[in-house]
């Protein structure tokens, strides 16, 4: 994704940031070191995205969202990091929604265990000969 994002954002960054981008490039002793910094940033972003995809694949997207909301909440509670009212509302909605999802999923699994004759049977959409 990084090469595509670079191509998409290169022109807007030059338009909106203007000379700031060019000035930043020249704050380093050589252009190579600034390009290396950009490359390493992309590598770190790749590994971050890879780890997120792996966590979601291994668990569920709901689990990942709970982790994010809990991390933001604990960051606010323990380290006193300021969060906006919108962030607090988002964390609350996420935690309530995930709790409700877990509750409904638990009820449905109990219902399926109690009455196996009521289980839905899935019919394949493609007829195999």
Secondary structure by P-SEA (a helix, b strand, c coil): caaaaaaaaaaaaaaaacaaaaaaaaccccaaaaaaaaaaaaaaaaaaaaaaaaaaaaccaaaaaaaaaaaaaaaaacccccccaaaaaaaaaaaaaaaaaaaaaaaaaaaaaaccccbbbbbbccccc
